[in-house]
């Protein structure tokens, strides 16, 4: 029986494929290609997103310089306000961002000094409004006037010329 197995083994060639080693030249070429792609991607990202003085949003857009009217005062931007509208049982809210036009540069320090009082006063005013009060254009103009009057109560050295809405969302 042992002799038969030996004869069979001699007659049949056993295909024992040994794992072939990859050539080092092929691995070096693949590594160089991968490094070149990564370098190109890094360069693209740097030029696109990190180049000083160039924002991605402004790419391809011509810069225009607008002349500022001498009547336009110094602007002071307030943080956005988010309030529930009165009478809505929490179903409607108002988000408003306001910029204030100051009458003189000295008023800037006075506004910063009274910012908590100003923010509180505007917050109370906004939360007292109904949807119908702020939905119309006339309601928005009235609200701007009310904000100006409220802020001017806290100022002595100067005044607020106008309040401007930079964001106005009703949900």
C-alpha positions as CSV (number, residue, x, y, z in Angstrom):
1,X,0.0,0.0,0.0
2,X,2.8,2.3,0.8
3,X,4.4,1.5,-2.5
4,X,1.2,2.4,-4.3
5,X,1.0,5.8,-2.6
6,X,4.6,6.5,-3.7
7,X,3.9,5.5,-7.3
8,X,0.8,7.7,-7.3
9,X,2.7,10.6,-5.9
10,X,5.4,10.1,-8.5
11,X,2.9,9.9,-11.3
12,X,0.9,13.0,-10.3
13,X,2.7,16.2,-10.1
14,X,1.7,18.1,-7.1
15,X,1.0,21.8,-7.9
16,X,2.2,23.6,-4.8
17,X,2.2,27.2,-5.8
18,X,4.6,29.0,-3.5
19,X,3.6,32.6,-2.9
20,X,5.4,34.9,-5.2
21,X,7.2,37.9,-3.7
22,X,6.2,41.3,-5.1
23,X,9.0,43.0,-6.8
24,X,10.4,45.9,-4.7
25,X,10.5,48.1,-7.8
26,X,6.7,47.8,-8.2
27,X,6.2,48.8,-4.5
28,X,8.5,51.8,-4.8
29,X,6.6,53.1,-7.9
30,X,3.2,52.7,-6.1
31,X,4.6,54.5,-3.0
32,X,5.9,57.4,-5.2
33,X,2.5,57.7,-7.0
34,X,0.6,57.8,-3.6
35,X,3.0,60.4,-2.2
36,X,2.7,62.6,-5.3
37,X,-1.1,62.4,-5.1
38,X,-1.1,63.3,-1.4
39,X,1.3,66.2,-2.0
40,X,-0.9,67.5,-4.8
41,X,-4.0,67.3,-2.6
42,X,-2.2,69.1,0.2
43,X,-1.0,71.9,-2.2
44,X,-4.6,72.3,-3.6
45,X,-6.1,72.5,-0.1
46,X,-3.5,75.1,1.0
47,X,-4.1,77.2,-2.1
48,X,-7.9,76.9,-1.9
49,X,-8.5,77.3,1.9
50,X,-5.4,78.6,3.6
51,X,-4.1,81.2,1.3
52,X,-3.9,84.5,3.2
53,X,-6.1,87.3,2.0
54,X,-8.2,85.1,-0.2
55,X,-11.5,83.6,1.0
56,X,-12.9,80.6,-0.8
57,X,-16.3,82.4,-1.2
58,X,-14.7,85.4,-2.8
59,X,-12.7,83.4,-5.3
60,X,-13.4,84.5,-8.9
61,X,-15.4,87.5,-7.7
62,X,-14.2,91.0,-8.4
63,X,-13.8,93.1,-5.3
64,X,-15.8,96.3,-5.4
65,X,-15.0,99.3,-3.2
66,X,-18.1,101.2,-2.1
67,X,-17.7,104.7,-1.0
68,X,-19.1,105.3,2.4
69,X,-21.5,108.2,2.8
70,X,-20.2,110.8,5.2
71,X,-23.6,110.8,6.8
72,X,-23.3,107.1,7.8
73,X,-22.1,106.9,11.4
74,X,-20.2,104.3,13.3
75,X,-22.0,101.0,13.5
76,X,-22.3,98.8,16.6
77,X,-23.5,95.3,16.0
78,X,-25.5,93.5,18.7
79,X,-25.6,89.7,19.2
80,X,-28.7,88.1,17.6
81,X,-31.8,87.9,19.8
82,X,-34.1,84.8,19.8
83,X,-37.4,85.2,21.6
84,X,-40.8,83.5,21.7
85,X,-43.5,85.8,20.3
86,X,-46.2,86.8,22.7
87,X,-49.5,84.9,22.4
88,X,-48.1,82.0,20.5
89,X,-47.7,79.5,23.4
90,X,-44.1,78.9,22.3
91,X,-45.1,77.9,18.8
92,X,-43.6,81.0,17.1
93,X,-40.2,82.6,17.6
94,X,-38.4,85.6,16.3
95,X,-34.7,85.8,15.6
96,X,-33.4,89.4,15.1
97,X,-29.8,90.7,14.6
98,X,-29.5,94.5,15.0
99,X,-26.8,97.0,14.2
100,X,-27.0,100.4,15.7
101,X,-25.8,103.6,14.0
102,X,-23.9,105.8,16.5
103,X,-23.9,109.6,16.3
104,X,-20.3,109.9,17.4
105,X,-17.3,107.6,18.1
106,X,-17.5,108.4,21.8
107,X,-20.9,106.7,22.0
108,X,-19.3,103.4,21.2
109,X,-17.7,103.2,24.7
110,X,-21.0,104.3,26.3
111,X,-22.9,101.6,24.5
112,X,-20.3,98.9,25.5
113,X,-20.6,100.2,29.1
114,X,-24.4,99.8,29.1
115,X,-24.6,96.7,26.9
116,X,-26.4,94.5,29.5
117,X,-29.1,97.1,30.0
118,X,-29.5,97.7,26.3
119,X,-29.7,94.0,25.5
120,X,-32.3,93.4,28.3
121,X,-34.4,96.3,27.2
122,X,-34.5,95.1,23.6
123,X,-35.1,91.5,24.7
124,X,-38.2,92.6,26.8
125,X,-39.4,94.6,23.8
126,X,-39.1,91.8,21.3
127,X,-40.7,89.2,23.6
128,X,-43.7,91.5,24.1
129,X,-44.5,91.5,20.3
130,X,-47.2,89.4,18.6
131,X,-46.7,87.8,15.2
132,X,-49.1,90.4,13.7
133,X,-46.9,93.2,15.2
134,X,-43.7,92.2,13.4
135,X,-45.0,90.5,10.3
136,X,-45.8,93.6,8.2
137,X,-43.3,96.1,6.8
138,X,-44.9,98.9,8.9
139,X,-44.5,96.7,12.0
140,X,-40.8,96.3,11.3
141,X,-40.3,100.0,10.9
142,X,-42.2,100.6,14.2
143,X,-40.0,98.0,15.9
144,X,-36.8,99.8,14.6
145,X,-38.1,103.1,16.0
146,X,-38.9,101.5,19.4
147,X,-35.5,99.9,19.6
148,X,-33.8,103.3,18.9
149,X,-35.9,105.0,21.6
150,X,-35.1,102.3,24.1
151,X,-31.4,102.4,23.5
152,X,-31.2,106.2,23.6
153,X,-32.6,106.1,27.2
154,X,-29.3,104.7,28.3
155,X,-27.0,107.1,26.5
156,X,-25.8,110.6,27.7
157,X,-22.9,111.5,25.5
158,X,-24.6,110.9,22.2
159,X,-27.4,109.0,20.7
160,X,-28.4,106.2,18.3
161,X,-29.3,107.6,14.9
162,X,-31.0,104.5,13.6
163,X,-31.3,100.7,14.2
164,X,-30.8,98.4,11.3
165,X,-32.0,94.8,11.1
166,X,-29.2,92.6,9.7
167,X,-31.2,89.4,10.3
168,X,-34.9,89.0,10.8
169,X,-36.5,85.5,10.9
170,X,-40.0,84.7,12.1
171,X,-40.9,81.0,12.5
